[in-house]
Amino acid sequence: MSTVQRGRPPEHGLRNTATYRAWAYIRAVVNNPNRRGYATVGGAGLKHDPRWEEFAEFVTDMGECPEGHSLRRHDASKGFDAGNCFWHLPSRKD
């Protein structure tokens, strides 16, 4: 995957995918104090793997999001990294 240049759309072709949205969400709730949810994530000191500043590194660790899945953490009191995150398939009860 190639790098993203300022003011240009990403060149990886995955911007409109669940994978990209999950990555963007993680970065927002960890880094953006104006984002809903920041207070209980980034504001509470939770971080993401620093490598995940790059979308390509996130995909390397997590793979692409399987259809119908969403990103979850095994332990919500810990941050976002490959050891704590997984693609979750919601059941009808979720």
mmCIF file as gemmi writes it, N, C-alpha and C atoms, coordinates in Angstrom:
data_model
loop_
_atom_site.group_PDB
_atom_site.id
_atom_site.type_symbol
_atom_site.label_atom_id
_atom_site.label_alt_id
_atom_site.label_comp_id
_atom_site.label_asym_id
_atom_site.label_entity_id
_atom_site.label_seq_id
_atom_site.pdbx_PDB_ins_code
_atom_site.Cartn_x
_atom_site.Cartn_y
_atom_site.Cartn_z
_atom_site.occupancy
_atom_site.B_iso_or_equiv
_atom_site.pdbx_formal_charge
_atom_site.auth_seq_id
_atom_site.auth_asym_id
_atom_site.pdbx_PDB_model_num
ATOM 1 N N . MET Axp A 1 ? 0.838 -1.174 0 1 0 ? 1 A 1
ATOM 2 C CA . MET Axp A 1 ? 0 0 0 1 0 ? 1 A 1
ATOM 3 C C . MET Axp A 1 ? 0.881 1.233 0 1 0 ? 1 A 1
ATOM 4 N N . SER Axp A 2 ? 0.472 2.243 -0.675 1 0 ? 2 A 1
ATOM 5 C CA . SER Axp A 2 ? 1.283 3.438 -0.75 1 0 ? 2 A 1
ATOM 6 C C . SER Axp A 2 ? 0.873 4.453 0.29 1 0 ? 2 A 1
ATOM 7 N N . THR Axp A 3 ? 1.717 5.444 0.431 1 0 ? 3 A 1
ATOM 8 C CA . THR Axp A 3 ? 1.449 6.468 1.431 1 0 ? 3 A 1
ATOM 9 C C . THR Axp A 3 ? 0.402 7.44 0.931 1 0 ? 3 A 1
ATOM 10 N N . VAL Axp A 4 ? -0.163 8.16 1.865 1 0 ? 4 A 1
ATOM 11 C CA . VAL Axp A 4 ? -1.178 9.152 1.545 1 0 ? 4 A 1
ATOM 12 C C . VAL Axp A 4 ? -0.526 10.519 1.572 1 0 ? 4 A 1
ATOM 13 N N . GLN Axp A 5 ? -0.706 11.306 0.531 1 0 ? 5 A 1
ATOM 14 C CA . GLN Axp A 5 ? -0.179 12.653 0.496 1 0 ? 5 A 1
ATOM 15 C C . GLN Axp A 5 ? -1.252 13.613 0.964 1 0 ? 5 A 1
ATOM 16 N N . ARG Axp A 6 ? -0.827 14.661 1.655 1 0 ? 6 A 1
ATOM 17 C CA . ARG Axp A 6 ? -1.766 15.659 2.172 1 0 ? 6 A 1
ATOM 18 C C . ARG Axp A 6 ? -2.612 16.223 1.04 1 0 ? 6 A 1
ATOM 19 N N . GLY Axp A 7 ? -3.925 16.275 1.284 1 0 ? 7 A 1
ATOM 20 C CA . GLY Axp A 7 ? -4.845 16.851 0.312 1 0 ? 7 A 1
ATOM 21 C C . GLY Axp A 7 ? -5.247 15.9 -0.809 1 0 ? 7 A 1
ATOM 22 N N . ARG Axp A 8 ? -4.746 14.676 -0.766 1 0 ? 8 A 1
ATOM 23 C CA . ARG Axp A 8 ? -5.08 13.703 -1.8 1 0 ? 8 A 1
ATOM 24 C C . ARG Axp A 8 ? -5.74 12.5 -1.156 1 0 ? 8 A 1
ATOM 25 N N . PRO Axp A 9 ? -6.667 11.865 -1.856 1 0 ? 9 A 1
ATOM 26 C CA . PRO Axp A 9 ? -7.302 10.667 -1.294 1 0 ? 9 A 1
ATOM 27 C C . PRO Axp A 9 ? -6.304 9.533 -1.157 1 0 ? 9 A 1
ATOM 28 N N . PRO Axp A 10 ? -6.54 8.608 -0.234 1 0 ? 10 A 1
ATOM 29 C CA . PRO Axp A 10 ? -5.63 7.478 -0.091 1 0 ? 10 A 1
ATOM 30 C C . PRO Axp A 10 ? -5.555 6.659 -1.372 1 0 ? 10 A 1
ATOM 31 N N . GLU Axp A 11 ? -4.374 6.121 -1.633 1 0 ? 11 A 1
ATOM 32 C CA . GLU Axp A 11 ? -4.147 5.374 -2.866 1 0 ? 11 A 1
ATOM 33 C C . GLU Axp A 11 ? -4.356 3.873 -2.695 1 0 ? 11 A 1
ATOM 34 N N . HIS Axp A 12 ? -4.751 3.426 -1.499 1 0 ? 12 A 1
ATOM 35 C CA . HIS Axp A 12 ? -4.874 1.997 -1.261 1 0 ? 12 A 1
ATOM 36 C C . HIS Axp A 12 ? -6.192 1.426 -1.767 1 0 ? 12 A 1
ATOM 37 N N . GLY Axp A 13 ? -7.145 2.277 -2.116 1 0 ? 13 A 1
ATOM 38 C CA . GLY Axp A 13 ? -8.41 1.81 -2.666 1 0 ? 13 A 1
ATOM 39 C C . GLY Axp A 13 ? -9.379 1.244 -1.643 1 0 ? 13 A 1
ATOM 40 N N . LEU Axp A 14 ? -9.101 1.421 -0.359 1 0 ? 14 A 1
ATOM 41 C CA . LEU Axp A 14 ? -9.954 0.843 0.683 1 0 ? 14 A 1
ATOM 42 C C . LEU Axp A 14 ? -10.694 1.893 1.504 1 0 ? 14 A 1
ATOM 43 N N . ARG Axp A 15 ? -10.689 3.138 1.08 1 0 ? 15 A 1
ATOM 44 C CA . ARG Axp A 15 ? -11.279 4.202 1.881 1 0 ? 15 A 1
ATOM 45 C C . ARG Axp A 15 ? -12.759 3.97 2.21 1 0 ? 15 A 1
ATOM 46 N N . ASN Axp A 16 ? -13.518 3.454 1.303 1 0 ? 16 A 1
ATOM 47 C CA . ASN Axp A 16 ? -14.953 3.244 1.526 1 0 ? 16 A 1
ATOM 48 C C . ASN Axp A 16 ? -15.252 1.822 1.969 1 0 ? 16 A 1
ATOM 49 N N . THR Axp A 17 ? -14.434 1.3 2.871 1 0 ? 17 A 1
ATOM 50 C CA . THR Axp A 17 ? -14.614 -0.065 3.351 1 0 ? 17 A 1
ATOM 51 C C . THR Axp A 17 ? -14.77 -0.074 4.868 1 0 ? 17 A 1
ATOM 52 N N . ALA Axp A 18 ? -15.288 -1.161 5.39 1 0 ? 18 A 1
ATOM 53 C CA . ALA Axp A 18 ? -15.416 -1.311 6.843 1 0 ? 18 A 1
ATOM 54 C C . ALA Axp A 18 ? -14.046 -1.311 7.511 1 0 ? 18 A 1
ATOM 55 N N . THR Axp A 19 ? -13.04 -1.823 6.833 1 0 ? 19 A 1
ATOM 56 C CA . THR Axp A 19 ? -11.679 -1.847 7.384 1 0 ? 19 A 1
ATOM 57 C C . THR Axp A 19 ? -11.183 -0.433 7.619 1 0 ? 19 A 1
ATOM 58 N N . TYR Axp A 20 ? -11.334 0.414 6.626 1 0 ? 20 A 1
ATOM 59 C CA . TYR Axp A 20 ? -10.878 1.802 6.738 1 0 ? 20 A 1
ATOM 60 C C . TYR Axp A 20 ? -11.686 2.553 7.799 1 0 ? 20 A 1
ATOM 61 N N . ARG Axp A 21 ? -12.987 2.334 7.826 1 0 ? 21 A 1
ATOM 62 C CA . ARG Axp A 21 ? -13.821 3.015 8.828 1 0 ? 21 A 1
ATOM 63 C C . ARG Axp A 21 ? -13.432 2.601 10.246 1 0 ? 21 A 1
ATOM 64 N N . ALA Axp A 22 ? -13.111 1.321 10.453 1 0 ? 22 A 1
ATOM 65 C CA . ALA Axp A 22 ? -12.673 0.86 11.772 1 0 ? 22 A 1
ATOM 66 C C . ALA Axp A 22 ? -11.371 1.539 12.164 1 0 ? 22 A 1
ATOM 67 N N . TRP Axp A 23 ? -10.436 1.619 11.251 1 0 ? 23 A 1
ATOM 68 C CA . TRP Axp A 23 ? -9.146 2.264 11.501 1 0 ? 23 A 1
ATOM 69 C C . TRP Axp A 23 ? -9.334 3.751 11.814 1 0 ? 23 A 1
ATOM 70 N N . ALA Axp A 24 ? -10.151 4.413 11.022 1 0 ? 24 A 1
ATOM 71 C CA . ALA Axp A 24 ? -10.395 5.84 11.243 1 0 ? 24 A 1
ATOM 72 C C . ALA Axp A 24 ? -11.071 6.071 12.595 1 0 ? 24 A 1
ATOM 73 N N . TYR Axp A 25 ? -11.996 5.206 12.969 1 0 ? 25 A 1
ATOM 74 C CA . TYR Axp A 25 ? -12.674 5.318 14.266 1 0 ? 25 A 1
ATOM 75 C C . TYR Axp A 25 ? -11.674 5.196 15.412 1 0 ? 25 A 1
ATOM 76 N N . ILE Axp A 26 ? -10.802 4.192 15.345 1 0 ? 26 A 1
ATOM 77 C CA . ILE Axp A 26 ? -9.803 4.005 16.391 1 0 ? 26 A 1
ATOM 78 C C . ILE Axp A 26 ? -8.961 5.263 16.554 1 0 ? 26 A 1
ATOM 79 N N . ARG Axp A 27 ? -8.449 5.768 15.465 1 0 ? 27 A 1
ATOM 80 C CA . ARG Axp A 27 ? -7.604 6.96 15.528 1 0 ? 27 A 1
ATOM 81 C C . ARG Axp A 27 ? -8.369 8.152 16.089 1 0 ? 27 A 1
ATOM 82 N N . ALA Axp A 28 ? -9.643 8.281 15.742 1 0 ? 28 A 1
ATOM 83 C CA . ALA Axp A 28 ? -10.435 9.413 16.222 1 0 ? 28 A 1
ATOM 84 C C . ALA Axp A 28 ? -10.707 9.322 17.719 1 0 ? 28 A 1
ATOM 85 N N . VAL Axp A 29 ? -11.143 8.173 18.221 1 0 ? 29 A 1
ATOM 86 C CA . VAL Axp A 29 ? -11.479 8.083 19.651 1 0 ? 29 A 1
ATOM 87 C C . VAL Axp A 29 ? -10.242 8.099 20.539 1 0 ? 29 A 1
ATOM 88 N N . VAL Axp A 30 ? -9.083 7.813 19.966 1 0 ? 30 A 1
ATOM 89 C CA . VAL Axp A 30 ? -7.846 7.878 20.736 1 0 ? 30 A 1
ATOM 90 C C . VAL Axp A 30 ? -7.229 9.277 20.678 1 0 ? 30 A 1
ATOM 91 N N . ASN Axp A 31 ? -7.324 9.938 19.532 1 0 ? 31 A 1
ATOM 92 C CA . ASN Axp A 31 ? -6.572 11.172 19.307 1 0 ? 31 A 1
ATOM 93 C C . ASN Axp A 31 ? -7.378 12.469 19.291 1 0 ? 31 A 1
ATOM 94 N N . ASN Axp A 32 ? -8.682 12.414 19.103 1 0 ? 32 A 1
ATOM 95 C CA . ASN Axp A 32 ? -9.459 13.63 18.875 1 0 ? 32 A 1
ATOM 96 C C . ASN Axp A 32 ? -10.391 13.947 20.047 1 0 ? 32 A 1
ATOM 97 N N . PRO Axp A 33 ? -10.032 14.94 20.874 1 0 ? 33 A 1
ATOM 98 C CA . PRO Axp A 33 ? -10.868 15.278 22.026 1 0 ? 33 A 1
ATOM 99 C C . PRO Axp A 33 ? -12.281 15.736 21.658 1 0 ? 33 A 1
ATOM 100 N N . ASN Axp A 34 ? -12.498 16.11 20.402 1 0 ? 34 A 1
ATOM 101 C CA . ASN Axp A 34 ? -13.831 16.54 19.964 1 0 ? 34 A 1
ATOM 102 C C . ASN Axp A 34 ? -14.705 15.374 19.518 1 0 ? 34 A 1
ATOM 103 N N . ARG Axp A 35 ? -14.137 14.203 19.45 1 0 ? 35 A 1
ATOM 104 C CA . ARG Axp A 35 ? -14.868 13.017 18.984 1 0 ? 35 A 1
ATOM 105 C C . ARG Axp A 35 ? -15.69 12.407 20.114 1 0 ? 35 A 1
ATOM 106 N N . ARG Axp A 36 ? -16.95 12.082 19.814 1 0 ? 36 A 1
ATOM 107 C CA . ARG Axp A 36 ? -17.773 11.383 20.798 1 0 ? 36 A 1
ATOM 108 C C . ARG Axp A 36 ? -17.076 10.068 21.149 1 0 ? 36 A 1
ATOM 109 N N . GLY Axp A 37 ? -16.978 9.759 22.395 1 0 ? 37 A 1
ATOM 110 C CA . GLY Axp A 37 ? -16.305 8.545 22.842 1 0 ? 37 A 1
ATOM 111 C C . GLY Axp A 37 ? -14.877 8.769 23.294 1 0 ? 37 A 1
ATOM 112 N N . TYR Axp A 38 ? -14.3 9.924 22.945 1 0 ? 38 A 1
ATOM 113 C CA . TYR Axp A 38 ? -12.919 10.201 23.327 1 0 ? 38 A 1
ATOM 114 C C . TYR Axp A 38 ? -12.729 10.167 24.841 1 0 ? 38 A 1
ATOM 115 N N . ALA Axp A 39 ? -13.674 10.692 25.583 1 0 ? 39 A 1
ATOM 116 C CA . ALA Axp A 39 ? -13.525 10.783 27.043 1 0 ? 39 A 1
ATOM 117 C C . ALA Axp A 39 ? -13.263 9.428 27.68 1 0 ? 39 A 1
ATOM 118 N N . THR Axp A 40 ? -13.881 8.381 27.162 1 0 ? 40 A 1
ATOM 119 C CA . THR Axp A 40 ? -13.714 7.059 27.763 1 0 ? 40 A 1
ATOM 120 C C . THR Axp A 40 ? -12.618 6.23 27.092 1 0 ? 40 A 1
ATOM 121 N N . VAL Axp A 41 ? -12.005 6.791 26.059 1 0 ? 41 A 1
ATOM 122 C CA . VAL Axp A 41 ? -10.942 6.061 25.371 1 0 ? 41 A 1
ATOM 123 C C . VAL Axp A 41 ? -9.651 6.881 25.48 1 0 ? 41 A 1
ATOM 124 N N . GLY Axp A 42 ? -9.41 7.762 24.552 1 0 ? 42 A 1
ATOM 125 C CA . GLY Axp A 42 ? -8.191 8.58 24.594 1 0 ? 42 A 1
ATOM 126 C C . GLY Axp A 42 ? -8.107 9.439 25.839 1 0 ? 42 A 1
ATOM 127 N N . GLY Axp A 43 ? -9.239 10.001 26.263 1 0 ? 43 A 1
ATOM 128 C CA . GLY Axp A 43 ? -9.262 10.83 27.464 1 0 ? 43 A 1
ATOM 129 C C . GLY Axp A 43 ? -8.99 10.034 28.729 1 0 ? 43 A 1
ATOM 130 N N . ALA Axp A 44 ? -9.199 8.727 28.661 1 0 ? 44 A 1
ATOM 131 C CA . ALA Axp A 44 ? -8.932 7.844 29.798 1 0 ? 44 A 1
ATOM 132 C C . ALA Axp A 44 ? -7.526 7.242 29.712 1 0 ? 44 A 1
ATOM 133 N N . GLY Axp A 45 ? -6.747 7.697 28.738 1 0 ? 45 A 1
ATOM 134 C CA . GLY Axp A 45 ? -5.375 7.239 28.616 1 0 ? 45 A 1
ATOM 135 C C . GLY Axp A 45 ? -5.161 6.026 27.73 1 0 ? 45 A 1
ATOM 136 N N . LEU Axp A 46 ? -6.227 5.524 27.1 1 0 ? 46 A 1
ATOM 137 C CA . LEU Axp A 46 ? -6.064 4.375 26.214 1 0 ? 46 A 1
ATOM 138 C C . LEU Axp A 46 ? -5.45 4.835 24.893 1 0 ? 46 A 1
ATOM 139 N N . LYS Axp A 47 ? -4.606 4.005 24.337 1 0 ? 47 A 1
ATOM 140 C CA . LYS Axp A 47 ? -3.888 4.326 23.103 1 0 ? 47 A 1
ATOM 141 C C . LYS Axp A 47 ? -4.118 3.231 22.066 1 0 ? 47 A 1
ATOM 142 N N . HIS Axp A 48 ? -3.583 3.456 20.885 1 0 ? 48 A 1
ATOM 143 C CA . HIS Axp A 48 ? -3.528 2.403 19.878 1 0 ? 48 A 1
ATOM 144 C C . HIS Axp A 48 ? -2.064 2.131 19.576 1 0 ? 48 A 1
ATOM 145 N N . ASP Axp A 49 ? -1.813 0.987 18.986 1 0 ? 49 A 1
ATOM 146 C CA . ASP Axp A 49 ? -0.455 0.649 18.575 1 0 ? 49 A 1
ATOM 147 C C . ASP Axp A 49 ? 0.076 1.81 17.732 1 0 ? 49 A 1
ATOM 148 N N . PRO Axp A 50 ? 1.233 2.372 18.068 1 0 ? 50 A 1
ATOM 149 C CA . PRO Axp A 50 ? 1.739 3.516 17.296 1 0 ? 50 A 1
ATOM 150 C C . PRO Axp A 50 ? 1.933 3.206 15.81 1 0 ? 50 A 1
ATOM 151 N N . ARG Axp A 51 ? 2.181 1.947 15.477 1 0 ? 51 A 1
ATOM 152 C CA . ARG Axp A 51 ? 2.303 1.572 14.07 1 0 ? 51 A 1
ATOM 153 C C . ARG Axp A 51 ? 1 1.815 13.328 1 0 ? 51 A 1
ATOM 154 N N . TRP Axp A 52 ? -0.126 1.784 14.058 1 0 ? 52 A 1
ATOM 155 C CA . TRP Axp A 52 ? -1.43 1.933 13.427 1 0 ? 52 A 1
ATOM 156 C C . TRP Axp A 52 ? -1.741 3.368 13.008 1 0 ? 52 A 1
ATOM 157 N N . GLU Axp A 53 ? -0.798 4.278 13.178 1 0 ? 53 A 1
ATOM 158 C CA . GLU Axp A 53 ? -0.967 5.602 12.563 1 0 ? 53 A 1
ATOM 159 C C . GLU Axp A 53 ? -0.999 5.44 11.048 1 0 ? 53 A 1
ATOM 160 N N . GLU Axp A 54 ? -0.384 4.384 10.559 1 0 ? 54 A 1
ATOM 161 C CA . GLU Axp A 54 ? -0.385 4.069 9.125 1 0 ? 54 A 1
ATOM 162 C C . GLU Axp A 54 ? -1.43 2.99 8.861 1 0 ? 54 A 1
ATOM 163 N N . PHE Axp A 55 ? -2.336 3.279 7.963 1 0 ? 55 A 1
ATOM 164 C CA . PHE Axp A 55 ? -3.399 2.339 7.63 1 0 ? 55 A 1
ATOM 165 C C . PHE Axp A 55 ? -2.832 0.986 7.194 1 0 ? 55 A 1
ATOM 166 N N . ALA Axp A 56 ? -1.764 1.011 6.419 1 0 ? 56 A 1
ATOM 167 C CA . ALA Axp A 56 ? -1.173 -0.238 5.92 1 0 ? 56 A 1
ATOM 168 C C . ALA Axp A 56 ? -0.739 -1.14 7.07 1 0 ? 56 A 1
ATOM 169 N N . GLU Axp A 57 ? -0.233 -0.575 8.146 1 0 ? 57 A 1
ATOM 170 C CA . GLU Axp A 57 ? 0.201 -1.37 9.295 1 0 ? 57 A 1
ATOM 171 C C . GLU Axp A 57 ? -0.994 -1.989 10.02 1 0 ? 57 A 1
ATOM 172 N N . PHE Axp A 58 ? -2.087 -1.227 10.104 1 0 ? 58 A 1
ATOM 173 C CA . PHE Axp A 58 ? -3.312 -1.758 10.693 1 0 ? 58 A 1
ATOM 174 C C . PHE Axp A 58 ? -3.786 -2.973 9.899 1 0 ? 58 A 1
ATOM 175 N N . VAL Axp A 59 ? -3.804 -2.861 8.575 1 0 ? 59 A 1
ATOM 176 C CA . VAL Axp A 59 ? -4.255 -3.962 7.717 1 0 ? 59 A 1
ATOM 177 C C . VAL Axp A 59 ? -3.294 -5.147 7.816 1 0 ? 59 A 1
ATOM 178 N N . THR Axp A 60 ? -2 -4.876 7.921 1 0 ? 60 A 1
ATOM 179 C CA . THR Axp A 60 ? -1.026 -5.954 8.079 1 0 ? 60 A 1
ATOM 180 C C . THR Axp A 60 ? -1.338 -6.77 9.336 1 0 ? 60 A 1
ATOM 181 N N . ASP Axp A 61 ? -1.658 -6.084 10.422 1 0 ? 61 A 1
ATOM 182 C CA . ASP Axp A 61 ? -1.932 -6.764 11.694 1 0 ? 61 A 1
ATOM 183 C C . ASP Axp A 61 ? -3.309 -7.407 11.743 1 0 ? 61 A 1
ATOM 184 N N . MET Axp A 62 ? -4.321 -6.704 11.251 1 0 ? 62 A 1
ATOM 185 C CA . MET Axp A 62 ? -5.709 -7.147 11.439 1 0 ? 62 A 1
ATOM 186 C C . MET Axp A 62 ? -6.32 -7.808 10.211 1 0 ? 62 A 1
ATOM 187 N N . GLY Axp A 63 ? -5.743 -7.588 9.049 1 0 ? 63 A 1
ATOM 188 C CA . GLY Axp A 63 ? -6.364 -8.07 7.82 1 0 ? 63 A 1
ATOM 189 C C . GLY Axp A 63 ? -7.568 -7.204 7.489 1 0 ? 63 A 1
ATOM 190 N N . GLU Axp A 64 ? -8.201 -7.475 6.38 1 0 ? 64 A 1
ATOM 191 C CA . GLU Axp A 64 ? -9.396 -6.726 6.006 1 0 ? 64 A 1
ATOM 192 C C . GLU Axp A 64 ? -10.586 -7.242 6.802 1 0 ? 64 A 1
ATOM 193 N N . CYS Axp A 65 ? -11.518 -6.358 7.074 1 0 ? 65 A 1
ATOM 194 C CA . CYS Axp A 65 ? -12.711 -6.706 7.834 1 0 ? 65 A 1
ATOM 195 C C . CYS Axp A 65 ? -13.585 -7.667 7.028 1 0 ? 65 A 1
ATOM 196 N N . PRO Axp A 66 ? -13.86 -8.853 7.581 1 0 ? 66 A 1
ATOM 197 C CA . PRO Axp A 66 ? -14.777 -9.758 6.883 1 0 ? 66 A 1
ATOM 198 C C . PRO Axp A 66 ? -16.184 -9.143 6.831 1 0 ? 66 A 1
ATOM 199 N N . GLU Axp A 67 ? -16.912 -9.453 5.808 1 0 ? 67 A 1
ATOM 200 C CA . GLU Axp A 67 ? -18.254 -8.905 5.635 1 0 ? 67 A 1
ATOM 201 C C . GLU Axp A 67 ? -19.12 -9.182 6.864 1 0 ? 67 A 1
ATOM 202 N N . GLY Axp A 68 ? -19.802 -8.148 7.337 1 0 ? 68 A 1
ATOM 203 C CA . GLY Axp A 68 ? -20.712 -8.273 8.465 1 0 ? 68 A 1
ATOM 204 C C . GLY Axp A 68 ? -20.052 -8.2 9.829 1 0 ? 68 A 1
ATOM 205 N N . HIS Axp A 69 ? -18.736 -8.048 9.873 1 0 ? 69 A 1
ATOM 206 C CA . HIS Axp A 69 ? -18.008 -8.002 11.132 1 0 ? 69 A 1
ATOM 207 C C . HIS Axp A 69 ? -17.745 -6.554 11.553 1 0 ? 69 A 1
ATOM 208 N N . SER Axp A 70 ? -17.373 -6.384 12.8 1 0 ? 70 A 1
ATOM 209 C CA . SER Axp A 70 ? -16.937 -5.084 13.314 1 0 ? 70 A 1
ATOM 210 C C . SER Axp A 70 ? -15.748 -5.314 14.231 1 0 ? 70 A 1
ATOM 211 N N . LEU Axp A 71 ? -14.984 -4.274 14.455 1 0 ? 71 A 1
ATOM 212 C CA . LEU Axp A 71 ? -13.802 -4.393 15.3 1 0 ? 71 A 1
ATOM 213 C C . LEU Axp A 71 ? -14.211 -4.308 16.765 1 0 ? 71 A 1
ATOM 214 N N . ARG Axp A 72 ? -13.703 -5.216 17.558 1 0 ? 72 A 1
ATOM 215 C CA . ARG Axp A 72 ? -13.95 -5.234 19.004 1 0 ? 72 A 1
ATOM 216 C C . ARG Axp A 72 ? -12.631 -5.437 19.724 1 0 ? 72 A 1
ATOM 217 N N . ARG Axp A 73 ? -12.644 -5.145 21.025 1 0 ? 73 A 1
ATOM 218 C CA . ARG Axp A 73 ? -11.494 -5.421 21.884 1 0 ? 73 A 1
ATOM 219 C C . ARG Axp A 73 ? -11.863 -6.543 22.843 1 0 ? 73 A 1
ATOM 220 N N . HIS Axp A 74 ? -10.939 -7.442 23.075 1 0 ? 74 A 1
ATOM 221 C CA . HIS Axp A 74 ? -11.157 -8.501 24.064 1 0 ? 74 A 1
ATOM 222 C C . HIS Axp A 74 ? -11.359 -7.885 25.442 1 0 ? 74 A 1
ATOM 223 N N . ASP Axp A 75 ? -10.556 -6.878 25.766 1 0 ? 75 A 1
ATOM 224 C CA . ASP Axp A 75 ? -10.611 -6.2 27.054 1 0 ? 75 A 1
ATOM 225 C C . ASP Axp A 75 ? -10.799 -4.708 26.808 1 0 ? 75 A 1
ATOM 226 N N . ALA Axp A 76 ? -11.994 -4.206 27.069 1 0 ? 76 A 1
ATOM 227 C CA . ALA Axp A 76 ? -12.309 -2.8 26.791 1 0 ? 76 A 1
ATOM 228 C C . ALA Axp A 76 ? -11.549 -1.828 27.686 1 0 ? 76 A 1
ATOM 229 N N . SER Axp A 77 ? -10.897 -2.331 28.734 1 0 ? 77 A 1
ATOM 230 C CA . SER Axp A 77 ? -10.112 -1.443 29.6 1 0 ? 77 A 1
ATOM 231 C C . SER Axp A 77 ? -8.691 -1.257 29.065 1 0 ? 77 A 1
ATOM 232 N N . LYS Axp A 78 ? -8.383 -1.935 27.963 1 0 ? 78 A 1
ATOM 233 C CA . LYS Axp A 78 ? -7.067 -1.816 27.334 1 0 ? 78 A 1
ATOM 234 C C . LYS Axp A 78 ? -7.213 -1.18 25.966 1 0 ? 78 A 1
ATOM 235 N N . GLY Axp A 79 ? -6.109 -0.702 25.426 1 0 ? 79 A 1
ATOM 236 C CA . GLY Axp A 79 ? -6.116 -0.003 24.15 1 0 ? 79 A 1
ATOM 237 C C . GLY Axp A 79 ? -6.281 -0.918 22.951 1 0 ? 79 A 1
ATOM 238 N N . PHE Axp A 80 ? -5.997 -0.334 21.801 1 0 ? 80 A 1
ATOM 239 C CA . PHE Axp A 80 ? -6.171 -1.007 20.521 1 0 ? 80 A 1
ATOM 240 C C . PHE Axp A 80 ? -4.824 -1.496 19.993 1 0 ? 80 A 1
ATOM 241 N N . ASP Axp A 81 ? -4.672 -2.806 19.912 1 0 ? 81 A 1
ATOM 242 C CA . ASP Axp A 81 ? -3.501 -3.418 19.283 1 0 ? 81 A 1
ATOM 243 C C . ASP Axp A 81 ? -3.9 -4.807 18.81 1 0 ? 81 A 1
ATOM 244 N N . ALA Axp A 82 ? -3.019 -5.433 18.062 1 0 ? 82 A 1
ATOM 245 C CA . ALA Axp A 82 ? -3.36 -6.723 17.451 1 0 ? 82 A 1
ATOM 246 C C . ALA Axp A 82 ? -3.675 -7.795 18.486 1 0 ? 82 A 1
ATOM 247 N N . GLY Axp A 83 ? -3.086 -7.716 19.664 1 0 ? 83 A 1
ATOM 248 C CA . GLY Axp A 83 ? -3.348 -8.707 20.693 1 0 ? 83 A 1
ATOM 249 C C . GLY Axp A 83 ? -4.668 -8.52 21.414 1 0 ? 83 A 1
ATOM 250 N N . ASN Axp A 84 ? -5.249 -7.331 21.307 1 0 ? 84 A 1
ATOM 251 C CA . ASN Axp A 84 ? -6.485 -7.043 22.024 1 0 ? 84 A 1
ATOM 252 C C . ASN Axp A 84 ? -7.679 -6.835 21.096 1 0 ? 84 A 1
ATOM 253 N N . CYS Axp A 85 ? -7.453 -6.744 19.8 1 0 ? 85 A 1
ATOM 254 C CA . CYS Axp A 85 ? -8.543 -6.482 18.85 1 0 ? 85 A 1
ATOM 255 C C . CYS Axp A 85 ? -8.843 -7.715 17.998 1 0 ? 85 A 1
ATOM 256 N N . PHE Axp A 86 ? -10.088 -7.8 17.577 1 0 ? 86 A 1
ATOM 257 C CA . PHE Axp A 86 ? -10.503 -8.903 16.708 1 0 ? 86 A 1
ATOM 258 C C . PHE Axp A 86 ? -11.707 -8.462 15.899 1 0 ? 86 A 1
ATOM 259 N N . TRP Axp A 87 ? -11.933 -9.137 14.788 1 0 ? 87 A 1
ATOM 260 C CA . TRP Axp A 87 ? -13.121 -8.897 13.971 1 0 ? 87 A 1
ATOM 261 C C . TRP Axp A 87 ? -14.251 -9.745 14.543 1 0 ? 87 A 1
ATOM 262 N N . HIS Axp A 88 ? -15.32 -9.096 14.94 1 0 ? 88 A 1
ATOM 263 C CA . HIS Axp A 88 ? -16.45 -9.739 15.623 1 0 ? 88 A 1
ATOM 264 C C . HIS Axp A 88 ? -17.641 -9.839 14.679 1 0 ? 88 A 1
ATOM 265 N N . LEU Axp A 89 ? -18.245 -11.009 14.642 1 0 ? 89 A 1
ATOM 266 C CA . LEU Axp A 89 ? -19.48 -11.201 13.89 1 0 ? 89 A 1
ATOM 267 C C . LEU Axp A 89 ? -20.627 -11.154 14.879 1 0 ? 89 A 1
ATOM 268 N N . PRO Axp A 90 ? -21.417 -10.071 14.858 1 0 ? 90 A 1
ATOM 269 C CA . PRO Axp A 90 ? -22.52 -9.973 15.817 1 0 ? 90 A 1
ATOM 270 C C . PRO Axp A 90 ? -23.552 -11.083 15.611 1 0 ? 90 A 1
ATOM 271 N N . SER Axp A 91 ? -24.049 -11.572 16.72 1 0 ? 91 A 1
ATOM 272 C CA . SER Axp A 91 ? -25.156 -12.531 16.649 1 0 ? 91 A 1
ATOM 273 C C . SER Axp A 91 ? -26.444 -11.735 16.683 1 0 ? 91 A 1
ATOM 274 N N . ARG Axp A 92 ? -27.545 -12.393 16.521 1 0 ? 92 A 1
ATOM 275 C CA . ARG Axp A 92 ? -28.826 -11.696 16.564 1 0 ? 92 A 1
ATOM 276 C C . ARG Axp A 92 ? -29.109 -11.129 17.939 1 0 ? 92 A 1
ATOM 277 N N . LYS Axp A 93 ? -28.429 -11.636 18.956 1 0 ? 93 A 1
ATOM 278 C CA . LYS Axp A 93 ? -28.634 -11.173 20.323 1 0 ? 93 A 1
ATOM 279 C C . LYS Axp A 93 ? -27.782 -9.957 20.66 1 0 ? 93 A 1
ATOM 280 N N . ASP Axp A 94 ? -26.744 -9.655 19.844 1 0 ? 94 A 1
ATOM 281 C CA . ASP Axp A 94 ? -25.852 -8.516 20.118 1 0 ? 94 A 1
ATOM 282 C C . ASP Axp A 94 ? -26.554 -7.198 19.921 1 0 ? 94 A 1
